[in-house]
Amino acid sequence: MKKHIPFSLILLRLFLGLLLLVFYWLKFDNFKYYAISFLVVGLLSDIFDGIIARRLHIATQMLRRWDSSVDLIFFICITLATYLSCPLFFKDNALLIFILLGSEALTYIVSFAKFKKEIATHSIGAKVWTLFLFALLIELLLHCQSTFLFQITIWLGVLTRLEIIAIILILRDWSNDIPSVYHAIRLRKGKTIKKHKLLNG
């Protein structure tokens, strides 16, 4: 039974993301607080699914691929809900947002072009960026405004997407949980890499 916990946590994020859009469509009162609650639960599930999977020795490539794909869907749902709540902010900052979205899309294009698989690097930089994105989405849901945090999140997001692309290009074969470009180079040279604790999520 325990071995099903990590996958259940991944599916929980998928369910919460889709449910949030239903809540918006149904015009639930205090929608932004539901969104923030779902975001917090989603982040915690993302942290603990990896930790539990490693403890149970079931952190397979398939599980990590599901984790990455559902993470993307979950944050798309949360971001869409934020956009629907704060359309003016997104309109005013459309160029920077499209730059970030374009860099994200490019990571998948490069990965599919080289390996015929989606990305699942779970790099340290991407993990750090997720925390900034988490904070930004909460700020937007509460105030529909952001300046400094928004700028940091956008450009840190672009930099970490470029790092992921570099990791993909360096690797000879598709692999998951690559902490950084340095580790990708080591793996390409046939050396083992030690997974960083931040990659447990």
Secondary structure, DSSP 8 states (H G I E B T S, - for coil): -GGGHHHHHHHHHHHHHHHHHHHHHTT-TTHHHHHHHHHHHHHHHHHHHHHHHHHTT---HHHHHHHHHHHHHHHHHHHHHHHHH-HHHHHHTHHHHHHHHHHHHHHHHHHHHHHSS------HHHHHHHHHHHHHHHHHHHHS--SHHHHHHHHHHHHHHHHHHHHHHH-SS--S----HHHHHHHHTT------GGGG-
